[in-house]
């Protein structure tokens, strides 16, 4: 790439980055939510969202210039100019159950920007940045982005393992969800299989607390429970008909130990279901958009957070299929990739060897 092209790319990337942060601001302050009630001018948005009119005006104009908002009523007086949130944008930003929901993503990006000095220190020292340091933006970013997929897709994923699907359908059955985050995977499993009891374990205490609240709000607290703990040493009693690890294996400091522990908790005939990033089978450069996304998250979030827990493996986000198979073999499993269609993840079934 020529120097001029690199400069032009960096300029375009800077615009995208700042527009992403502006969207994060709009989500955090409830500006989009206020506009979902109908068009508003600067004073109207300020009253509805509890912000200053001058900031409301600038944000509205910036969002319209970026193409996120539409001008509903133009006026020579900038404070009288009204803006509307288009229905498609409202769905993407506000409908947490929509398959196109992305409202949690800008806040996740902002959470990385907030701890960038700590990431820089970790690069220099070889240390890490604890997951909790990324705060609510990362916690809600991961949970919010995955929630629609869990709630609409988990039954189909399990159906790719007919014997396990039968056990969960016939019940009673027990499922262990390792690296459960804010609980949407465990909730989806319980919704899809009313005869199953689901127990989630996560190393982040704040995530576990939110997961319990989410299960209670879904009226599933009697069948869905959570515990703060390490997947490599889960304080959970077996036997489990299914152990799930959804987009969490690459975040584990010792994934082989976690898989060994899971094997010890399986009931006879039980299996482990892993979903992790759909990256290329081998390193290539330059990479496609998905590869670039995963490497960016890896360098700025997943690898620093994992190194804060330990350095037994240090997988990073770019967990290639061959690495998953190697982990499985080391932990005493046979590993098979499942025929599940998903834009972002690959699915693996692990059975004790």
C-alpha positions as CSV (number, residue, x, y, z in Angstrom):
1,X,0.0,0.0,0.0
2,X,1.4,3.4,-1.0
3,X,2.1,6.1,1.6
4,X,-0.8,8.3,0.3
5,X,-3.2,5.3,0.5
6,X,-2.1,4.6,4.1
7,X,-2.7,8.2,5.1
8,X,-6.1,8.2,3.4
9,X,-7.0,5.0,5.2
10,X,-6.0,6.3,8.6
11,X,-8.1,9.4,8.0
12,X,-11.1,7.3,7.1
13,X,-10.5,5.0,10.1
14,X,-10.2,8.0,12.4
15,X,-13.6,9.3,11.2
16,X,-15.1,5.8,11.7
17,X,-13.6,5.5,15.2
18,X,-14.9,8.9,16.3
19,X,-18.3,8.3,14.9
20,X,-18.4,5.0,16.7
21,X,-17.6,6.8,20.0
22,X,-20.4,9.3,19.2
23,X,-22.8,6.4,18.8
24,X,-21.6,5.0,22.1
25,X,-22.3,8.3,23.7
26,X,-25.8,8.3,22.3
27,X,-26.5,4.9,23.6
28,X,-25.1,5.6,27.0
29,X,-27.0,8.9,27.5
30,X,-30.3,7.5,26.1
31,X,-30.3,9.9,23.2
32,X,-31.5,7.3,20.7
33,X,-34.1,6.0,23.1
34,X,-35.5,9.5,23.5
35,X,-35.6,9.9,19.7
36,X,-37.5,6.6,19.4
37,X,-40.5,8.5,20.7
38,X,-40.5,10.8,17.7
39,X,-38.6,13.6,16.0
40,X,-37.0,16.2,18.3
41,X,-35.0,19.4,18.0
42,X,-32.1,20.3,20.3
43,X,-34.3,21.6,23.1
44,X,-36.7,18.7,22.9
45,X,-33.9,16.1,23.0
46,X,-32.2,18.0,25.9
47,X,-35.4,17.9,27.9
48,X,-36.2,14.2,27.1
49,X,-32.6,12.9,27.8
50,X,-31.5,15.3,30.5
51,X,-28.6,16.8,28.5
52,X,-27.5,20.4,27.7
53,X,-29.2,21.9,24.6
54,X,-25.9,22.9,23.0
55,X,-24.5,19.4,23.3
56,X,-27.8,18.0,22.0
57,X,-27.7,20.3,19.0
58,X,-24.1,19.3,18.1
59,X,-24.7,15.6,18.5
60,X,-27.9,15.7,16.4
61,X,-26.1,17.5,13.6
62,X,-23.1,15.2,13.8
63,X,-25.4,12.1,13.7
64,X,-27.2,13.5,10.7
65,X,-24.0,14.2,8.9
66,X,-22.9,10.7,9.6
67,X,-26.1,9.3,8.2
68,X,-27.5,7.9,11.4
69,X,-30.3,10.4,11.8
70,X,-32.6,12.0,9.3
71,X,-33.6,15.7,9.2
72,X,-37.3,15.8,9.9
73,X,-37.8,19.5,9.7
74,X,-35.1,21.9,8.5
75,X,-34.9,25.5,9.9
76,X,-32.5,28.4,9.7
77,X,-32.4,28.4,13.5
78,X,-30.3,25.3,14.3
79,X,-32.1,24.9,17.6
80,X,-35.4,24.6,15.8
81,X,-34.1,22.0,13.3
82,X,-35.7,18.6,14.1
83,X,-34.2,15.2,13.6
84,X,-35.7,11.7,13.4
85,X,-34.4,8.2,14.2
86,X,-35.1,6.0,11.1
87,X,-36.9,2.7,11.9
88,X,-33.9,0.6,10.7
89,X,-31.5,2.5,12.9
90,X,-33.8,2.1,15.8
91,X,-33.9,-1.6,15.4
92,X,-30.1,-1.9,15.1
93,X,-29.4,0.4,18.1
94,X,-32.3,-0.3,20.5
95,X,-33.9,-3.7,19.8
96,X,-31.8,-6.1,21.9
97,X,-33.6,-9.1,20.5
98,X,-33.2,-8.3,16.9
99,X,-30.7,-10.4,14.9
100,X,-29.3,-7.1,13.6
101,X,-28.8,-5.5,17.0
102,X,-25.5,-3.8,17.3
103,X,-26.2,-1.1,20.0
104,X,-23.9,-2.8,22.5
105,X,-20.9,-2.7,20.1
106,X,-19.9,1.0,20.2
107,X,-19.8,0.8,24.0
108,X,-17.6,-2.2,23.9
109,X,-15.2,-0.3,21.6
110,X,-15.3,2.7,24.0
111,X,-14.5,0.4,26.9
112,X,-11.3,-0.6,25.1
113,X,-10.4,3.1,24.5
114,X,-10.9,3.8,28.2
115,X,-8.2,1.3,29.3
116,X,-5.8,1.8,26.4
117,X,-3.1,3.2,28.7
118,X,-3.3,0.0,30.8
119,X,-3.0,-2.1,27.6
120,X,0.1,-0.1,26.6
121,X,1.6,-0.9,30.0
122,X,0.8,-4.6,29.6
123,X,2.5,-4.6,26.2
124,X,5.7,-3.2,27.8
125,X,5.7,-5.4,30.9
126,X,4.1,-8.6,29.6
127,X,1.4,-8.3,32.2
128,X,-2.3,-8.1,31.7
129,X,-5.4,-6.0,32.1
130,X,-8.1,-7.6,34.2
131,X,-11.4,-8.2,32.5
132,X,-13.2,-6.2,35.2
133,X,-11.1,-3.1,34.3
134,X,-12.9,-2.9,30.9
135,X,-16.1,-2.3,32.9
136,X,-19.7,-2.3,31.9
137,X,-19.1,-1.5,28.2
138,X,-17.2,-4.8,27.7
139,X,-19.6,-6.8,29.8
140,X,-22.7,-5.5,28.1
141,X,-21.0,-5.5,24.7
142,X,-20.3,-9.2,24.8
143,X,-23.6,-10.1,26.4
144,X,-25.7,-7.8,24.3
145,X,-24.1,-8.8,20.9
146,X,-24.5,-12.5,21.6
147,X,-28.0,-12.4,23.2
148,X,-30.1,-12.5,19.9
149,X,-28.0,-15.4,18.6
150,X,-28.5,-17.4,21.8
151,X,-32.2,-16.8,22.0
152,X,-32.9,-17.6,18.4
153,X,-30.2,-20.1,17.6
154,X,-29.3,-22.3,20.6
155,X,-32.0,-25.0,19.9
156,X,-30.7,-25.4,16.4
157,X,-27.1,-25.7,17.6
158,X,-28.1,-28.5,20.0
159,X,-30.1,-30.2,17.2
160,X,-26.8,-30.8,15.4
161,X,-26.2,-33.3,18.3
162,X,-29.4,-35.4,18.1
163,X,-28.6,-37.7,21.0
164,X,-27.9,-34.7,23.3
165,X,-31.0,-32.8,22.0
166,X,-33.1,-35.9,22.9
167,X,-31.7,-36.0,26.4
168,X,-32.4,-32.3,27.0
169,X,-35.9,-32.5,25.4
170,X,-37.0,-35.6,27.3
171,X,-35.5,-34.4,30.6
172,X,-34.8,-34.1,33.4
173,X,-31.4,-32.9,32.2
174,X,-28.5,-30.9,33.5
175,X,-26.4,-28.4,31.5
176,X,-23.2,-26.7,32.6
177,X,-22.4,-23.3,30.9
178,X,-18.7,-22.4,31.4
179,X,-17.8,-18.8,30.8
180,X,-21.5,-17.8,30.9
181,X,-21.0,-14.0,31.1
182,X,-24.2,-12.1,31.8
183,X,-26.2,-15.3,31.4
184,X,-28.0,-15.0,28.1
185,X,-26.7,-18.4,26.9
186,X,-27.9,-20.2,30.0
187,X,-31.3,-18.4,29.8
188,X,-31.6,-19.4,26.1
189,X,-30.8,-23.0,26.9
190,X,-33.5,-23.1,29.7
191,X,-36.0,-21.5,27.4
192,X,-35.3,-24.0,24.6
193,X,-35.4,-27.0,26.9
194,X,-37.9,-26.7,29.7
195,X,-36.8,-30.0,31.2
196,X,-33.2,-28.9,31.7
197,X,-31.6,-27.2,34.7
198,X,-28.7,-24.9,33.7
199,X,-25.8,-23.8,35.9
200,X,-23.5,-21.1,34.7
201,X,-20.0,-20.3,35.9
202,X,-17.9,-17.2,35.2
203,X,-14.7,-15.7,36.5
204,X,-16.2,-12.2,36.5
205,X,-18.2,-11.5,39.6
206,X,-20.1,-8.6,38.1
207,X,-21.2,-10.7,35.2
208,X,-22.5,-13.4,37.5
209,X,-24.5,-10.9,39.5
210,X,-26.1,-9.5,36.3
211,X,-26.7,-13.0,35.0
212,X,-28.7,-13.9,38.1
213,X,-30.8,-10.7,37.7
214,X,-31.4,-11.5,34.0
215,X,-32.6,-15.1,34.9
216,X,-34.9,-13.7,37.6
217,X,-36.3,-11.1,35.1
218,X,-37.0,-14.0,32.7
219,X,-38.7,-16.0,35.5
220,X,-36.2,-18.8,35.2
221,X,-34.4,-18.5,38.6
222,X,-35.8,-21.8,39.6
223,X,-33.9,-23.6,36.8
224,X,-31.0,-21.3,36.0
225,X,-28.3,-20.6,38.5
226,X,-24.9,-19.0,38.5
227,X,-21.7,-19.1,40.4
228,X,-18.6,-17.0,40.4
229,X,-15.7,-19.4,39.8
230,X,-12.9,-20.7,37.5
231,X,-13.9,-23.0,34.7
232,X,-10.6,-24.9,35.3
233,X,-11.8,-25.6,38.8
234,X,-15.6,-25.4,38.7
235,X,-17.4,-25.7,42.0
236,X,-20.2,-27.6,40.3
237,X,-21.4,-31.1,41.0
238,X,-22.0,-33.5,38.1
239,X,-23.2,-35.3,36.2
240,X,-24.0,-32.9,33.3
241,X,-25.6,-34.1,30.1
242,X,-24.1,-31.2,28.3
243,X,-21.2,-28.8,29.0
244,X,-21.2,-25.6,26.9
245,X,-18.4,-23.2,26.2
246,X,-19.7,-20.3,24.1
247,X,-17.1,-17.9,22.8
248,X,-15.1,-18.4,26.0
249,X,-12.5,-21.0,25.3
250,X,-10.1,-18.5,23.8
251,X,-10.5,-16.3,26.9
252,X,-9.4,-19.0,29.4
253,X,-5.9,-18.9,30.8
254,X,-5.8,-22.7,30.9
255,X,-8.4,-24.0,28.4
256,X,-7.0,-27.6,28.5
257,X,-7.5,-27.7,32.3
258,X,-11.0,-26.3,31.9
259,X,-11.8,-29.0,29.3
260,X,-10.4,-31.7,31.6
261,X,-12.6,-30.5,34.4
262,X,-15.6,-30.6,32.1
263,X,-14.9,-34.1,31.1
264,X,-14.9,-35.1,34.8
265,X,-18.4,-33.6,35.2
266,X,-20.0,-35.3,32.2
267,X,-22.7,-37.9,32.6
268,X,-22.2,-41.2,30.6
269,X,-23.0,-40.3,27.0
270,X,-22.7,-36.6,27.7
271,X,-20.8,-34.2,25.5
272,X,-19.1,-30.8,25.4
273,X,-20.3,-28.1,22.9
274,X,-17.8,-25.4,22.0
275,X,-18.5,-22.4,19.9
276,X,-15.6,-20.1,19.1
277,X,-14.4,-17.6,16.5
278,X,-14.8,-18.5,12.8
279,X,-11.3,-17.4,11.9
280,X,-9.2,-18.7,9.0
281,X,-7.6,-22.1,9.3
282,X,-4.2,-20.6,8.9
283,X,-2.6,-17.2,9.2
284,X,-2.7,-15.1,6.1
285,X,-2.0,-11.4,5.5
286,X,-3.8,-9.2,4.7
287,X,-6.8,-10.8,6.3
288,X,-10.5,-10.4,5.6
289,X,-12.8,-8.2,7.7
290,X,-13.6,-11.0,10.2
291,X,-9.9,-11.8,10.7
292,X,-9.1,-8.1,11.2
293,X,-11.9,-7.8,13.7
294,X,-10.8,-10.8,15.7
295,X,-7.1,-9.7,15.8
296,X,-8.1,-6.2,16.9
297,X,-10.2,-7.6,19.8
298,X,-7.4,-10.0,20.6
299,X,-4.6,-7.5,20.9
300,X,-6.7,-4.9,22.7
301,X,-8.9,-7.0,24.9
302,X,-8.9,-10.8,24.9
303,X,-5.1,-11.4,25.2
304,X,-4.5,-8.7,27.9
305,X,-7.5,-10.0,29.9
306,X,-6.3,-13.6,29.6
307,X,-2.8,-12.7,30.7
308,X,-4.2,-11.0,33.8
309,X,-5.5,-14.5,34.8
310,X,-2.3,-16.4,33.9
311,X,-0.2,-17.5,31.0
312,X,-0.6,-21.2,30.7
313,X,-1.7,-21.0,27.1
314,X,-2.3,-17.4,26.0
315,X,-4.6,-18.3,23.1
316,X,-6.0,-14.9,22.1
317,X,-9.1,-14.4,20.1
318,X,-7.8,-16.0,16.9
319,X,-8.5,-19.6,18.0
320,X,-7.9,-21.7,14.8
321,X,-9.6,-25.1,14.3
322,X,-6.4,-26.9,14.6
323,X,-5.7,-25.4,18.0
324,X,-9.2,-26.4,19.3
325,X,-8.5,-30.0,18.1
326,X,-5.2,-30.0,19.9
327,X,-6.7,-28.7,23.2
328,X,-9.4,-31.4,22.9
329,X,-6.9,-34.2,22.4
330,X,-4.7,-33.0,25.3
331,X,-7.8,-33.0,27.5
332,X,-8.8,-36.5,26.4
333,X,-11.5,-35.9,23.8
334,X,-12.5,-36.8,20.3
335,X,-13.3,-33.6,18.5
336,X,-15.7,-33.1,15.5
337,X,-16.7,-29.9,13.8
338,X,-20.5,-29.6,13.7
339,X,-22.5,-28.6,10.5
340,X,-23.9,-25.4,12.0
341,X,-24.2,-22.3,9.9
342,X,-23.1,-19.2,11.7
343,X,-21.5,-16.0,10.4
344,X,-19.1,-15.6,13.3
345,X,-18.6,-18.9,15.1
346,X,-17.5,-22.5,14.5
347,X,-19.1,-25.2,16.5
348,X,-17.3,-28.3,17.9
349,X,-18.6,-31.4,19.6
350,X,-16.2,-33.0,22.1
351,X,-16.7,-36.6,23.4
352,X,-14.5,-38.4,25.9
353,X,-12.0,-40.5,24.1
